[in-house]
Amino acid sequence: MASLKTTVIILSAMYALCLPDNTDATPGHALTAEIKTGVCNLNSDLAKYPAYTATNLRKATKAEERMTAAELKLQIFIQQHETEKAVKRIPLLAANSEKHASQLQSIREATTQALEAAAKVAALNGRLVETMELLADIHQHSGSASNAGCLTKQAGQVYSGRSTLTGCGGEIQSARPDEETELTQLTQKGFEKLPTAVRNTKVGQETAACRLLQTENSNGPLEDQRTSNDATLAAGYINLGDNSATITVKDLQDLRGCKLAGAPKPFQAAYTAFKAAEQQLMKLTASYTELSLGDVKASTAAKTLYKRLVKKTTEPYDAQKDEPVLTNEMEAAYGTSTNFKTDWVDKYSQNKVDKISYDSNATGNESLTDIKDVDKLQKTLAYYAGVQAAVVATKLQEAQAQIDKLKQRNVAAKKTPETEATCEAKGTGDNCKDGCKLTGEGTSKKCVVDPNYKPPKAEGGEKDSKTGTTNTTGSNSFVITKDPLLLAVLLL
C-alpha cells in the first residue's frame, strides 16, 4: 500500500514537470492606482504651467507699471513747481531710479524662456495624458468597473473609459488675473512627488486580463510573439519588463547634476527648460514698495544731485569728504522717516493735475492718486513739460531783451562825442578834418589830433588872431578902419 502511494506521488510529480510553465502565461494585471495617481498629479501640475508663468510675469509687469507710474508722478510735480521743494525732489528722482531700475529687459528674457519651457512641458503633458487615457479606454465592453481593464481606479475596480478619468491634466489651465498659481510637483529639484515604485493597489491579472502591460511571447499584446526589449509607456517613465509581466518605473524625483542623464528624453527636456525659465523668473521683482528716506540716504546719485542743486556746489560727491555731514543735512531737509512719506512722497503721488493735460476736451482737475494708467501719466508729463518749457522760453526772451538794452547803454556810454576838439568820426575815407592827421594801416586807419598842425594863411593877407579879419591891402594899401564915414570921404 505504501509503495502504491509512493508510485502515485512520483507519477504526479513527473506529470507536473511535463506541463508547460503557465505562471506568467496568464493575461497581466492593470496598472496600479499609485502610479496612476502619481502620473495624474504630475500631469495636472504640468497643465498649470502656462498659468503659473503668466502669474509670475503678470506680477512683474504690474510692479514695473507701478514703478513707472511713481516716477512719472514725481516728474510731473517737478515740472509743475519752481519752488525749493521742487528742486529738492530731483534727488528723490535719482534715488527712485536707483531703487526701481527698469526690469523690462528681464521680463523679455523671462518671457522667452517661459515660452520655451511651456512648449517642452506641454509635450510631456500630452504624452502622459495619452498614456493614461489609452489605459482607461482599454476595458471590458459594456462591463462594470469591477470587470477587466488596464488602469486601476481602486482596489477591485478599473477605469471604464477616458470619460471616467478626471483630474489627470487633460485640459491646460487658463491664466486668470485674480488667481495665484503655484507648482508642487515639478520643482527645481525634479519631479519630486512622482512615485519611484509600482506599489500594490491594483486589479489582479485574473480579473484585469490586461495584455498591454506584459511583453511575453504568450498572452502578450502580440499574441504568441515576444515584444521587443526596452518597451516603455508614459514618455519613458513606465518600463515594461523584457519578456515579462513585470513593470518598473524610473526614479525622477531628483534630476540635479549627473542624474539628469538617466532620465527619459521628454522628462529631461521639460525639466531643463523649466529650470532655465525659473532662473529668469526669480530675477523679477514681483512687488513694488514706495520710496523711503533710507533709500534716499543710501543713494549715491541722490547725494550727488543734492550737493549740486540744493547746496549749489560744483564739487562732485565724495563720501570720505562729505560724510556724515551731507547725510545729516539731508535728514534735516527731508525730515524723519515717518514724515518723509507724508511731506514728500504723498505730496507728489497725490498731487493734482488739470484734466486737460491728458484730455483736450476735459475740464477741472484730478488727483494723481486715482491715475494708474502709465499712458495717461505720460501725456500729463508731456503737457506740463511743455508748459514749463514755454515759461522758461518767455523768461529767456525777457532776459535777452534786458541784456540787449544794457549792451546799448554801454555802447552809448563809451561813444566819443563829436566835438571840435576831437577827430573821430570826422571826414570820409582817408580824409581827416583840419587839425587832424591819418594814422594806422588798413582797417585800423583813423584820424587823430595833429600836434604840429598850423592853420593855413589866407591869400593876400594874414589872419588877425584877435579880430578874425584879414588885411587884404598889402604893402600898397591902407587899412580900412571901423568908421564908414571916413571911407565915404576918401571915395569922393
C-alpha positions in Angstrom: 0.0 0.0 0.0 2.8 2.4 0.9 4.6 1.5 -2.4 1.4 2.4 -4.3 1.2 5.8 -2.7 4.8 6.4 -3.5 4.2 5.5 -7.1 1.2 7.9 -7.4 3.3 10.8 -5.9 6.2 10.2 -8.3 3.9 9.9 -11.3 2.1 13.1 -10.2 5.3 14.9 -9.9 6.5 13.7 -13.2 3.3 14.9 -14.9 3.6 18.3 -13.3 7.1 18.6 -14.6 5.9 17.8 -18.1 3.3 20.5 -18.0 4.2 23.9 -19.6 5.0 26.7 -17.1 2.0 29.0 -17.3 2.9 31.1 -14.3 3.4 34.2 -16.5 1.3 33.0 -19.3 -2.0 34.5 -18.0 -3.0 38.0 -19.0 -1.5 40.8 -17.0 -2.8 43.0 -14.2 -4.0 46.6 -14.5 -1.6 49.5 -13.9 -1.5 50.2 -10.1 -3.6 53.0 -8.6 -0.5 54.6 -7.1 1.2 55.0 -10.5 -2.0 56.4 -12.0 -2.3 58.9 -9.1 1.3 60.0 -9.3 1.2 60.5 -13.1 -2.1 62.3 -13.0 -1.0 64.6 -10.2 2.2 65.5 -12.1 0.2 66.0 -15.3 -2.3 68.3 -13.5 0.8 70.4 -12.4 2.1 70.4 -15.9 -1.2 71.6 -17.2 -1.0 74.6 -14.9 2.4 75.7 -16.1 1.2 78.3 -18.6 -1.0 79.9 -15.9 1.9 79.6 -13.5 4.3 81.6 -15.7 1.6 84.1 -16.6 1.1 84.7 -12.9 4.7 85.5 -12.3 5.1 87.6 -15.4 1.9 89.5 -14.5 3.2 90.3 -11.1 6.5 91.6 -12.5 4.7 93.6 -15.2 2.4 95.1 -12.6 5.3 96.0 -10.4 7.0 97.6 -13.4 3.9 99.7 -14.1 3.8 100.9 -10.5 7.5 101.8 -10.6 7.0 103.8 -13.8 3.8 105.5 -12.5 5.6 106.6 -9.4 8.5 108.1 -11.3 6.2 109.9 -13.7 4.2 111.4 -10.9 7.4 112.7 -9.3 8.5 114.2 -12.7 5.1 115.8 -13.1 5.4 117.5 -9.7 8.9 118.8 -10.6 7.6 120.3 -13.9 4.6 121.9 -12.1 6.7 123.7 -9.5 9.6 126.0 -9.3 9.8 126.2 -5.6 12.7 125.0 -3.4 10.7 121.8 -2.6 10.5 121.0 -6.3 14.3 121.3 -6.6 14.7 119.1 -3.5 12.6 116.4 -5.2 15.1 116.0 -8.0 17.5 113.9 -5.8 14.4 111.8 -4.9 14.0 111.1 -8.6 17.6 109.8 -8.7 17.0 107.6 -5.6 13.8 106.2 -7.0 15.6 105.3 -10.3 18.3 103.5 -8.3 15.9 101.6 -6.2 13.5 100.7 -9.0 15.7 100.0 -12.0 13.6 99.0 -15.1 13.2 95.3 -15.4 11.7 95.3 -18.9 14.7 93.5 -20.3 14.5 90.9 -17.6 10.8 90.5 -18.3 11.5 90.0 -22.0 14.2 87.4 -21.2 12.0 85.6 -18.7 9.1 85.5 -21.2 11.3 83.9 -23.9 12.5 81.2 -21.5 9.0 80.6 -20.2 7.6 80.1 -23.7 10.3 77.6 -24.4 9.6 75.8 -21.2 5.8 75.9 -21.9 6.4 74.1 -25.2 8.5 71.3 -23.6 6.2 70.9 -20.6 3.1 70.7 -22.9 4.8 68.0 -24.9 5.4 65.9 -21.8 1.9 66.6 -20.6 0.4 65.4 -23.9 2.3 62.1 -23.8 1.3 61.4 -20.2 -2.3 62.2 -20.8 -2.4 59.9 -23.9 -1.0 57.0 -21.9 -3.5 57.3 -19.1 -6.4 57.8 -21.4 -5.3 54.8 -23.5 -5.1 52.6 -20.5 -8.5 53.8 -19.2 -10.1 53.1 -22.6 -8.9 49.5 -22.7 -11.6 47.9 -20.6 -14.3 45.3 -21.0 -17.1 46.3 -23.3 -20.3 47.1 -21.5 -18.7 45.9 -18.3 -18.8 47.4 -14.9 -15.8 48.9 -13.1 -15.1 45.5 -11.4 -14.5 43.8 -14.8 -11.4 43.6 -17.0 -9.4 46.6 -17.8 -5.9 48.1 -17.8 -6.0 51.1 -15.4 -6.7 50.5 -11.7 -9.1 53.0 -10.1 -9.1 51.5 -6.7 -8.9 48.0 -5.2 -11.1 45.7 -7.3 -12.1 48.4 -9.8 -10.7 49.7 -13.2 -11.5 52.8 -15.1 -14.1 52.2 -17.7 -13.2 54.8 -20.3 -11.3 58.1 -20.5 -14.5 59.9 -19.7 -14.3 58.5 -16.2 -10.7 59.6 -15.8 -10.8 63.1 -14.2 -8.1 65.3 -12.7 -5.4 64.0 -14.9 -4.2 67.2 -16.6 -6.2 66.6 -19.8 -7.0 70.3 -20.1 -4.5 73.2 -20.0 -5.4 75.6 -17.2 -6.0 79.2 -18.3 -4.3 82.1 -16.6 -6.8 84.1 -14.6 -5.9 87.6 -13.3 -7.5 87.1 -9.9 -5.9 83.7 -9.2 -2.5 82.7 -7.9 -1.0 79.5 -9.4 1.9 77.6 -7.9 3.5 74.3 -8.9 4.0 71.5 -6.4 5.1 68.5 -8.5 7.6 70.0 -10.9 10.4 71.8 -9.0 14.0 72.9 -9.5 15.0 69.6 -7.9 13.0 67.4 -10.3 9.6 65.6 -10.4 9.6 65.4 -6.6 6.4 63.5 -6.0 6.4 61.1 -8.8 6.4 57.5 -7.3 9.6 55.5 -7.5 7.9 52.1 -7.0 4.9 50.4 -8.6 3.2 49.6 -5.3 0.4 47.1 -4.9 -3.1 48.6 -5.3 -4.3 47.0 -8.5 -6.8 44.8 -10.1 -5.1 41.4 -10.5 -4.4 39.6 -13.7 -7.2 37.1 -13.2 -9.8 39.9 -13.4 -8.0 42.6 -15.3 -6.8 40.4 -18.1 -4.7 43.3 -19.5 -2.3 42.1 -22.1 -0.9 45.5 -22.9 1.5 45.7 -19.9 3.4 42.4 -20.5 5.9 41.5 -23.2 5.9 37.7 -23.1 5.6 35.5 -26.2 2.3 34.2 -24.8 -0.8 36.2 -23.8 1.1 39.5 -24.6 -0.1 42.2 -27.0 1.4 40.3 -30.0 -0.3 37.0 -29.2 2.5 34.4 -29.5 5.2 36.8 -30.4 7.5 38.4 -27.8 7.5 42.1 -27.6 10.9 43.8 -28.2 13.0 44.8 -25.3 13.0 48.2 -23.6 9.4 48.9 -24.2 8.0 51.9 -22.2 4.9 53.9 -21.6 4.2 57.4 -20.2 7.1 59.1 -22.0 9.6 56.6 -20.7 8.5 56.7 -17.1 6.9 53.2 -17.1 9.2 50.3 -18.1 7.7 47.1 -19.4 10.0 44.2 -18.4 11.8 42.3 -21.2 9.8 39.1 -22.0 7.9 39.6 -18.7 4.8 40.8 -17.0 6.9 42.8 -14.5 6.6 46.6 -14.5 9.0 49.1 -13.1 9.2 52.9 -13.0 12.0 55.5 -13.3 13.2 57.4 -10.3 12.7 61.0 -11.5 12.4 62.8 -8.2 15.9 64.3 -8.2 17.4 65.2 -11.6 20.1 67.5 -10.4 23.7 67.1 -11.6 24.6 63.9 -13.4 21.2 62.3 -12.5 19.6 64.1 -15.4 21.4 62.0 -18.0 19.5 58.9 -16.9 16.0 60.4 -17.3 13.9 59.8 -20.3 14.3 62.5 -23.0 10.9 64.1 -22.6 11.4 64.5 -18.9 14.9 65.8 -19.5 13.7 68.4 -21.9 10.8 69.6 -19.7 12.9 69.8 -16.6 15.8 71.6 -18.3 13.6 74.2 -19.9 11.6 74.7 -16.7 14.8 75.2 -14.6 16.1 77.8 -17.1 12.8 79.7 -17.0 12.8 79.6 -13.2 16.2 81.2 -13.1 14.9 84.1 -15.2 11.6 84.4 -13.3 13.4 84.6 -10.0 15.2 87.7 -11.1 12.0 89.6 -11.5 10.7 92.0 -8.8 7.1 90.8 -8.1 6.0 93.7 -5.9 6.5 97.5 -5.6 7.5 99.4 -2.5 7.4 103.2 -2.1 10.5 105.3 -1.9 11.7 105.7 1.7 14.1 108.1 3.4 16.5 105.2 3.9 16.5 104.7 0.1 17.4 108.4 -0.4 20.2 108.4 2.2 21.7 105.2 0.6 21.6 106.6 -2.9 24.9 108.0 -4.3 23.1 109.6 -7.2 20.7 111.4 -4.8 23.6 112.7 -2.8 25.4 113.9 -5.9 22.3 115.9 -7.1 21.6 117.2 -3.6 25.1 118.6 -3.3 24.8 120.1 -6.8 21.3 121.5 -6.8 20.5 122.2 -3.1 23.9 123.1 -1.8 24.8 124.7 -5.2 28.3 123.4 -5.4 30.0 122.0 -8.5 32.3 119.7 -6.5 31.4 116.0 -7.0 30.1 113.9 -4.1 33.0 112.3 -2.1 31.9 110.0 0.7 35.1 110.5 2.6 34.9 114.2 2.5 31.2 114.8 2.6 30.1 112.2 5.2 28.4 112.2 7.6 27.7 115.9 7.3 25.8 115.6 4.0 23.6 112.8 5.2 22.8 114.7 8.3 21.9 117.7 6.2 19.6 115.6 4.0 17.9 114.2 7.1 17.3 117.7 8.3 15.9 118.7 4.9 13.7 115.7 4.3 12.6 115.1 7.9 12.0 111.8 9.8 11.2 108.5 8.1 7.6 108.9 9.1 7.2 112.5 8.0 9.1 111.7 4.7 6.1 109.8 3.3 3.6 112.5 4.3 5.6 115.6 3.4 7.4 114.3 0.3 6.1 111.1 -1.2 2.4 111.8 -0.7 2.8 115.3 -2.0 3.8 114.1 -5.5 1.9 110.9 -5.6 -1.4 112.6 -4.6 -0.6 115.8 -6.5 -3.5 117.3 -8.5 -3.3 117.9 -12.3 -5.5 119.6 -14.8 -7.6 117.0 -16.8 -6.8 118.9 -20.0 -3.3 117.6 -19.6 -4.4 114.2 -20.9 -7.8 115.1 -22.4 -8.1 118.2 -24.6 -11.9 118.3 -24.0 -11.8 117.8 -20.2 -12.1 120.5 -17.6 -11.3 120.6 -13.9 -8.5 118.7 -12.1 -7.9 115.2 -10.7 -5.7 113.7 -8.1 -2.8 111.6 -9.3 -3.8 109.1 -6.6 -6.6 107.9 -8.9 -4.4 107.7 -12.0 -2.5 104.5 -12.6 -2.6 104.4 -16.4 1.0 105.0 -17.5 -0.1 106.3 -20.9 -2.2 108.9 -19.2 0.6 109.9 -16.9 3.0 110.2 -19.9 0.6 112.6 -21.6 0.3 114.6 -18.4 4.0 114.9 -18.0 4.4 116.0 -21.7 1.7 118.7 -21.1 3.4 120.1 -18.0 6.9 119.8 -19.6 5.6 121.9 -22.5 4.1 124.5 -20.1 7.3 124.7 -18.2 9.3 125.0 -21.5 7.1 127.9 -22.6 7.6 129.6 -19.2 11.4 129.2 -19.5 11.4 130.4 -23.1 9.5 133.6 -22.1 11.8 134.2 -19.3 14.8 133.7 -21.6 13.3 136.2 -24.1 12.7 138.8 -21.3 16.3 138.3 -20.0 17.7 138.6 -23.5 15.8 141.9 -24.0 17.2 143.2 -20.8 20.7 142.2 -21.9 20.3 143.9 -25.2 19.2 147.1 -23.5 22.3 147.0 -21.2 24.5 146.5 -24.2 23.0 149.5 -26.0 23.5 151.7 -22.9 27.1 150.5 -22.6 27.8 151.4 -26.2 26.2 154.8 -25.9 28.2 155.5 -22.7 31.5 154.6 -24.4 30.9 156.5 -27.7 33.3 159.5 -28.2 31.3 162.8 -28.6 31.8 164.5 -31.9 33.2 167.9 -31.0 35.7 170.4 -32.5 38.3 169.1 -30.1 38.2 165.5 -31.5 39.0 163.9 -34.8 37.0 160.7 -34.5 34.1 160.2 -36.9 35.1 163.2 -39.0 35.7 163.1 -42.7 35.3 160.3 -45.1 37.7 157.7 -46.5 41.3 158.8 -45.8 40.3 162.4 -45.3 40.6 163.9 -41.9 39.3 167.3 -40.8 41.6 170.3 -40.3 43.9 169.8 -37.3 43.8 166.0 -37.6 46.0 163.5 -39.3 45.6 159.9 -40.5 47.3 157.1 -38.6 47.3 153.3 -38.8 47.0 150.8 -41.6 44.2 149.1 -43.4 41.1 148.8 -41.3 43.0 150.3 -38.3 43.2 153.7 -40.0 41.8 156.6 -38.0 42.1 160.3 -37.6 43.9 161.7 -34.6 44.8 165.3 -33.5 47.9 166.6 -35.2 50.0 168.4 -32.6 52.1 170.0 -35.3 49.2 171.4 -37.2 49.3 175.1 -38.2 46.4 176.9 -39.7 47.0 177.9 -43.3 47.5 181.7 -44.2 44.7 183.3 -46.1 45.6 184.5 -49.7 46.8 188.2 -49.8 47.0 188.8 -46.1 47.3 187.5 -42.7 44.6 186.4 -40.4 44.3 188.5 -37.3 44.3 186.2 -34.4 42.4 188.7 -32.3 39.7 190.0 -34.7 39.5 187.1 -37.0 39.6 189.6 -40.1 42.1 189.7 -42.8 44.1 192.7 -44.2 43.9 192.4 -47.9 45.7 195.7 -48.8 49.1 194.5 -48.7 52.0 197.0 -48.6 50.3 199.4 -51.0 47.0 199.6 -49.4 45.7 201.3 -46.3 43.9 199.7 -43.6 40.1 200.2 -43.5 39.1 201.4 -40.2 35.9 200.8 -38.5 34.5 204.3 -39.4 32.4 204.1 -42.6 32.2 207.9 -42.9 35.9 208.2 -43.4 35.6 205.6 -46.2 33.0 207.7 -47.9 35.1 210.9 -47.7 38.0 209.0 -49.3 35.9 207.8 -52.2 34.7 211.3 -53.2 
